[in-house]
Amino acid sequence: MQKKSTKRNTLAVAIYDNLLGYEYSIVAELFGLVRPGTEAFWYDYRPCRVEPGEFTTSHGMMIRPKYGLAELQRAQTVVVPGWRNVDERPRPAFLRGLQVAYRNGARIISVCTGAFVLAHAGLLDGRRATTHWLFAEKFRDQFPQVELLDDSLYVHDGRISTSAGSSAGLDLCLSFIRNDFGAEVASMVARRMVAPVHREGGQSQYAMATILDTDDAD
């Protein structure tokens, strides 16, 4: 199995109460699971609490992160899963932590409404970004300084990357694995997840489907 890198990349995931469970599961599955043959070079995965208290996902599952904001600020890659409420501004300490991580050279990734967090931190100012199409109008109203591409699966702009809703986060995460370790490793991960090996970020977030009437009695 060929790979691009043999240096382990410290990857921090922001953990907060009521984070979107599916989006977090995608991040944990792709970046946190060490698969056979990847033990020597896979990500050093670190879930990091970014606010006080206990943490449950939007599905009611408990999360007990081992790390805190200090580890997030030192990480080489930081991931923000779906934010719990697009009308809520994240805590100042969380936003400062993201700003420090970026100044320290980290790559910053958001999945779905996590883009709202990055925008609140000022990390998307003057950049291209995307988020779930359902919240595109609200995003534009709140952050006119961001060039929102609301019909893209994911967008890379320098060291900042954003994805559209839910499963588009899987495509974004696979693109990072492909860049970090090569196409063969990314294809292996996609096959194990029974997921598309590669979808370009510029693809439309959704397509109109034709529903055919069927007669179950036949």
Secondary structure as UniProt FT lines:
FT   STRAND          10..15
FT   TURN            17..18
FT   HELIX           21..27
FT   HELIX           28..32
FT   TURN            36..37
FT   TURN            39..41
FT   STRAND          44..49
FT   STRAND          55..57
FT   TURN            58..59
FT   STRAND          62..63
FT   HELIX           69..74
FT   STRAND          77..80
FT   TURN            86..87
FT   HELIX           92..103
FT   TURN            104..105
FT   STRAND          107..110
FT   TURN            112..113
FT   HELIX           114..120
FT   TURN            121..126
FT   STRAND          128..129
FT   HELIX           133..135
FT   HELIX           136..142
FT   TURN            144..145
FT   STRAND          147..148
FT   TURN            150..151
FT   STRAND          154..157
FT   TURN            158..159
FT   STRAND          160..163
FT   TURN            166..167
FT   HELIX           168..181
FT   HELIX           183..193
FT   TURN            201..202
FT   TURN            216..217
//
